[in-house]
């Protein structure tokens, strides 16, 4: 386990690849990216990731169901509910003396706070994205965070990537521009589609930062103790922002139920499954799995809301996802 006094981001590799003693033994044969420490947990990991993917797809559906509810109040209800859902399980484990919170020092708690605040901001911008643009566009643009991770590694950690990675980055960027162009002509359906697209890109950036922070922090504690700390700070962040902005919490029954459902589903099960798996599965695999969410969400939006974006939007979505897959696969499989 890394020394707590060492810098949390001493290198990009230590942030993206698993860094604990068990997690360093990653099986590369057959391109497996699951650590040997996960052998006894494989069925649980597969089930959790499957549930996580399904709940992620329903996240934008629930936001759309809430209508034009104040996004700050909606985010606060969602995140505080998630922390309250986790609380009794954490207390049960804590009083049984089974938490490993002793591994956290003050610096780790500060990092957990930063991770929680970053996740809270990510959720706020993502909710605003879904409220202003199509579910298809918001879902695709928020999944470009693997590209942002690559840019962070190259820019801040001086990582050198093969040409195919940068080709993928260029393709994904081109697809994003094409998607914005398509949404500019989709104004009859969404008055602020381009603003929603921008919110989605900001949400993707914030999620990339959160992913970098949480991957290292997750190695130092059991899943429940880690996620309770982070979700607690996430809830506090969203609640404070909503209160400072003067948001009204009189949201109505349907939006309230939708927010609580998002807490139980996409946040606790969805994000929770990712937070659990990141200790055993390379972030490369997790980031790639998330790319399935836009397809499922778009299908659900079509079935439930008859929300069908223009043909050019589907082409742009394909270009973005192709670029992400190209860049991320080349990044992982490079010599």
C-alpha positions as CSV (number, residue, x, y, z in Angstrom):
1,X,0.0,0.0,0.0
2,X,1.4,3.4,-0.9
3,X,2.8,5.6,1.8
4,X,0.1,8.1,2.9
5,X,2.6,10.9,2.8
6,X,3.5,10.3,-0.8
7,X,1.8,12.5,-3.4
8,X,-1.5,11.0,-4.5
9,X,-0.8,11.6,-8.2
10,X,2.9,10.8,-8.4
11,X,2.4,9.4,-11.8
12,X,-0.5,8.7,-14.2
13,X,0.2,5.0,-14.2
14,X,-0.2,4.8,-10.4
15,X,-3.6,6.5,-10.7
16,X,-5.0,4.6,-13.6
17,X,-3.6,1.1,-12.9
18,X,-4.4,-0.5,-9.6
19,X,-1.7,0.4,-7.1
20,X,-2.2,-1.9,-4.1
21,X,0.0,-5.0,-3.6
22,X,-2.8,-7.3,-4.6
23,X,-3.9,-5.2,-7.5
24,X,-0.4,-4.9,-9.1
25,X,-0.7,-8.6,-10.1
26,X,-2.8,-7.9,-13.1
27,X,-3.1,-10.9,-15.5
28,X,-2.2,-9.7,-19.0
29,X,-2.6,-13.1,-20.8
30,X,-5.5,-13.0,-23.1
31,X,-5.8,-9.3,-22.3
32,X,-7.4,-10.0,-19.0
33,X,-7.6,-6.8,-16.9
34,X,-9.0,-8.3,-13.7
35,X,-6.5,-8.6,-10.8
36,X,-5.7,-12.0,-9.3
37,X,-7.0,-10.7,-6.0
38,X,-10.5,-10.7,-7.6
39,X,-10.5,-14.4,-8.4
40,X,-12.8,-15.2,-5.5
41,X,-15.1,-12.3,-6.2
42,X,-15.6,-12.7,-10.0
43,X,-19.2,-13.7,-9.8
44,X,-20.1,-10.9,-7.5
45,X,-18.2,-8.4,-9.6
46,X,-19.9,-9.5,-12.8
47,X,-23.4,-9.3,-11.2
48,X,-22.7,-5.9,-9.7
49,X,-21.3,-4.5,-13.0
50,X,-24.3,-5.8,-14.9
51,X,-26.8,-4.2,-12.4
52,X,-24.7,-1.0,-12.6
53,X,-25.0,-0.8,-16.4
54,X,-28.7,-1.3,-16.3
55,X,-29.3,1.4,-13.6
56,X,-27.0,3.8,-15.5
57,X,-29.2,3.5,-18.5
58,X,-32.3,4.5,-16.4
59,X,-30.6,7.6,-14.9
60,X,-31.4,10.1,-17.7
61,X,-34.9,8.6,-18.0
62,X,-35.5,9.4,-14.3
63,X,-34.2,13.0,-14.9
64,X,-36.5,13.4,-17.9
65,X,-39.4,12.1,-15.8
66,X,-38.8,14.9,-13.2
67,X,-39.4,17.5,-15.9
68,X,-38.1,21.0,-15.3
69,X,-37.5,20.5,-11.6
70,X,-34.8,22.7,-10.1
71,X,-31.6,20.8,-11.0
72,X,-29.8,21.9,-7.8
73,X,-32.7,20.7,-5.5
74,X,-33.0,17.5,-7.5
75,X,-29.3,16.8,-7.2
76,X,-29.4,17.5,-3.4
77,X,-32.4,15.2,-2.8
78,X,-30.7,12.5,-4.9
79,X,-27.3,12.7,-3.2
80,X,-28.5,13.1,0.4
81,X,-30.9,10.2,-0.1
82,X,-27.9,8.1,-1.4
83,X,-25.9,8.9,1.8
84,X,-28.9,8.1,4.0
85,X,-29.4,4.7,2.2
86,X,-25.8,3.8,2.9
87,X,-25.8,5.1,6.5
88,X,-27.5,2.1,8.3
89,X,-25.2,-0.4,6.5
90,X,-22.2,1.6,7.4
91,X,-23.3,2.0,11.0
92,X,-23.9,-1.8,11.3
93,X,-20.4,-2.5,10.0
94,X,-18.8,0.2,12.1
95,X,-20.3,-1.1,15.4
96,X,-19.2,-4.6,14.5
97,X,-15.7,-3.2,14.1
98,X,-15.4,-4.4,10.5
99,X,-14.6,-1.1,8.8
100,X,-11.0,-0.3,7.8
101,X,-11.4,3.4,8.3
102,X,-8.3,3.4,10.4
103,X,-6.3,3.2,7.1
104,X,-7.5,6.8,6.4
105,X,-5.5,9.7,7.7
106,X,-6.4,13.3,7.6
107,X,-5.0,13.7,4.1
108,X,-7.1,10.8,2.9
109,X,-10.2,12.4,4.5
110,X,-9.4,15.6,2.6
111,X,-9.1,13.7,-0.6
112,X,-12.4,11.9,0.1
113,X,-14.0,15.4,0.5
114,X,-12.5,16.6,-2.8
115,X,-13.7,13.4,-4.5
116,X,-17.2,13.9,-3.0
117,X,-17.4,17.5,-4.1
118,X,-16.2,16.7,-7.6
119,X,-18.8,13.9,-7.9
120,X,-21.5,16.3,-6.6
121,X,-20.6,18.9,-9.3
122,X,-20.5,16.2,-11.9
123,X,-24.0,15.1,-11.0
124,X,-25.4,18.7,-11.0
125,X,-23.9,19.4,-14.5
126,X,-25.1,16.1,-15.8
127,X,-28.7,16.7,-14.6
128,X,-28.7,20.1,-16.2
129,X,-27.4,18.5,-19.5
130,X,-30.3,16.0,-19.6
131,X,-32.7,18.8,-18.9
132,X,-31.4,20.9,-21.9
133,X,-30.5,18.4,-24.6
134,X,-31.5,15.0,-25.9
135,X,-30.9,12.0,-23.7
136,X,-28.8,10.5,-26.6
137,X,-26.5,13.6,-26.8
138,X,-26.1,14.0,-23.0
139,X,-25.4,10.2,-22.6
140,X,-22.8,10.1,-25.3
141,X,-20.9,13.3,-24.4
142,X,-20.7,12.4,-20.7
143,X,-18.9,9.2,-21.7
144,X,-16.0,11.0,-23.3
145,X,-14.2,11.0,-19.9
146,X,-11.8,8.3,-21.1
147,X,-10.5,10.8,-23.7
148,X,-10.2,13.4,-21.0
149,X,-8.3,10.9,-18.8
150,X,-5.8,10.4,-21.7
151,X,-5.4,14.2,-22.1
152,X,-4.8,14.6,-18.4
153,X,-2.2,11.9,-18.4
154,X,-0.4,13.4,-21.4
155,X,-0.6,17.0,-20.2
156,X,0.0,16.7,-16.5
157,X,1.9,13.4,-16.2
158,X,3.9,13.6,-19.4
159,X,2.7,10.2,-20.6
160,X,3.6,9.3,-24.2
161,X,1.0,7.6,-26.2
162,X,1.2,5.8,-29.6
163,X,-0.3,7.5,-32.7
164,X,-3.4,5.4,-32.6
165,X,-4.4,6.8,-29.3
166,X,-4.2,10.4,-30.6
167,X,-6.1,9.3,-33.7
168,X,-8.9,8.1,-31.4
169,X,-8.8,11.3,-29.5
170,X,-9.2,13.3,-32.8
171,X,-12.0,11.1,-34.0
172,X,-13.9,11.4,-30.7
173,X,-13.4,15.2,-30.7
174,X,-14.6,15.4,-34.3
175,X,-17.7,13.4,-33.4
176,X,-18.4,15.8,-30.5
177,X,-18.2,18.8,-32.8
178,X,-20.5,17.0,-35.3
179,X,-22.9,16.2,-32.5
180,X,-23.0,19.8,-31.5
181,X,-23.6,20.8,-35.1
182,X,-26.5,18.3,-35.3
183,X,-28.0,19.6,-32.0
184,X,-27.8,23.2,-33.3
185,X,-30.5,22.1,-35.8
186,X,-32.4,20.3,-33.1
187,X,-33.5,23.5,-31.4
188,X,-37.2,22.9,-32.2
189,X,-37.2,20.1,-29.7
190,X,-34.7,21.5,-27.2
191,X,-34.4,25.3,-27.0
192,X,-30.9,25.1,-25.3
193,X,-29.5,21.9,-26.8
194,X,-26.0,23.3,-27.3
195,X,-25.9,24.5,-23.7
196,X,-27.0,21.1,-22.6
197,X,-24.1,19.6,-24.7
198,X,-21.7,21.9,-23.0
199,X,-23.0,20.9,-19.6
200,X,-22.4,17.2,-20.5
201,X,-18.8,17.9,-21.5
202,X,-18.2,19.6,-18.2
203,X,-19.8,16.7,-16.4
204,X,-17.5,14.3,-18.3
205,X,-14.4,16.4,-17.2
206,X,-15.5,16.3,-13.6
207,X,-16.1,12.6,-13.7
208,X,-12.6,12.0,-15.1
209,X,-11.2,14.0,-12.1
210,X,-13.4,12.1,-9.7
211,X,-12.3,8.8,-11.3
212,X,-8.6,9.6,-10.8
213,X,-9.0,10.6,-7.2
214,X,-11.3,7.7,-6.2
215,X,-9.2,5.0,-7.8
216,X,-6.2,5.6,-5.5
217,X,-8.4,6.3,-2.5
218,X,-10.4,3.1,-2.9
219,X,-7.3,1.0,-2.4
220,X,-7.0,2.1,1.2
221,X,-10.4,1.0,2.5
222,X,-13.3,-1.4,2.2
223,X,-16.0,-0.5,-0.3
224,X,-18.7,0.5,2.2
225,X,-16.4,2.7,4.3
226,X,-15.1,4.4,1.2
227,X,-18.4,5.0,-0.5
228,X,-20.1,6.3,2.7
229,X,-17.4,8.9,3.1
230,X,-17.5,10.1,-0.5
231,X,-21.3,10.0,-0.8
232,X,-21.6,11.9,2.5
233,X,-19.4,14.7,1.1
234,X,-21.3,14.5,-2.2
235,X,-24.6,15.1,-0.4
236,X,-23.2,17.9,1.7
237,X,-21.8,19.6,-1.5
238,X,-25.1,19.4,-3.4
239,X,-27.2,20.5,-0.4
240,X,-25.0,23.5,0.3
241,X,-25.0,24.6,-3.4
242,X,-28.8,24.3,-3.5
243,X,-29.3,26.3,-0.3
244,X,-26.8,29.0,-1.3
245,X,-28.6,29.3,-4.7
246,X,-31.9,29.6,-3.0
247,X,-33.4,26.5,-4.7
248,X,-36.9,25.5,-3.7
249,X,-37.3,21.9,-2.4
250,X,-41.0,21.9,-3.1
251,X,-40.5,19.6,-6.1
252,X,-43.6,17.5,-6.1
253,X,-44.2,13.8,-5.6
254,X,-43.0,12.6,-9.0
255,X,-39.6,14.4,-9.0
256,X,-39.0,13.5,-5.4
257,X,-39.6,9.8,-6.1
258,X,-37.4,10.1,-9.3
259,X,-34.6,11.6,-7.2
260,X,-34.8,8.9,-4.5
261,X,-34.9,6.2,-7.3
262,X,-31.8,7.7,-8.8
263,X,-30.1,7.6,-5.4
264,X,-31.0,3.9,-4.9
265,X,-30.3,2.9,-8.5
266,X,-27.8,4.8,-10.6
267,X,-25.9,6.2,-7.6
268,X,-25.8,3.5,-5.0
269,X,-26.0,0.5,-7.3
270,X,-24.5,2.1,-10.4
271,X,-21.6,4.2,-9.0
272,X,-21.4,1.9,-6.1
273,X,-20.7,-1.1,-8.4
274,X,-17.9,0.9,-10.1
275,X,-16.4,1.9,-6.8
276,X,-16.4,-1.7,-5.6
277,X,-15.0,-3.1,-8.8
278,X,-12.2,-0.4,-9.2
279,X,-10.2,-2.2,-6.5
280,X,-10.2,-5.4,-8.6
281,X,-10.8,-4.4,-12.2
282,X,-8.6,-2.0,-14.2
283,X,-10.2,1.4,-14.8
284,X,-9.7,0.8,-18.5
285,X,-12.4,-1.9,-18.4
286,X,-14.7,0.1,-16.3
287,X,-14.5,3.1,-18.5
288,X,-15.1,1.0,-21.6
289,X,-18.2,-0.7,-20.0
290,X,-19.8,2.7,-19.4
291,X,-19.8,3.2,-23.1
292,X,-22.8,0.8,-23.3
293,X,-25.0,3.2,-21.4
294,X,-25.7,5.7,-24.2
295,X,-27.1,2.9,-26.4
296,X,-29.4,1.6,-23.8
297,X,-30.5,5.1,-22.7
298,X,-31.2,6.2,-26.2
299,X,-33.4,3.1,-26.8
300,X,-35.3,3.7,-23.6
301,X,-35.8,7.4,-24.5
302,X,-37.3,6.3,-27.8
303,X,-39.6,3.7,-26.2
304,X,-40.8,5.9,-23.3
305,X,-40.7,9.4,-24.7
306,X,-40.6,8.9,-28.5
307,X,-37.4,11.0,-28.4
308,X,-35.8,10.3,-31.7
309,X,-32.8,12.6,-32.5
310,X,-31.9,13.5,-36.1
311,X,-30.0,10.9,-38.2
312,X,-26.9,13.1,-38.1
313,X,-26.9,12.8,-34.3
314,X,-26.8,9.0,-34.5
315,X,-23.8,9.3,-36.9
316,X,-22.1,11.7,-34.5
317,X,-22.7,9.3,-31.6
318,X,-21.1,6.4,-33.5
319,X,-18.1,8.6,-34.4
320,X,-17.6,9.7,-30.7
321,X,-17.9,6.1,-29.4
322,X,-15.6,4.8,-32.1
323,X,-13.0,7.4,-31.2
324,X,-13.2,6.6,-27.5
325,X,-12.9,2.8,-28.1
326,X,-10.0,3.3,-30.5
327,X,-8.1,5.6,-28.1
328,X,-8.8,3.7,-24.9
329,X,-8.0,0.3,-26.5
330,X,-4.8,1.5,-28.0
331,X,-3.8,3.1,-24.7
332,X,-4.3,-0.2,-22.8
333,X,-2.8,-2.5,-25.4
334,X,0.3,-0.5,-26.2
335,X,3.6,-2.3,-25.7
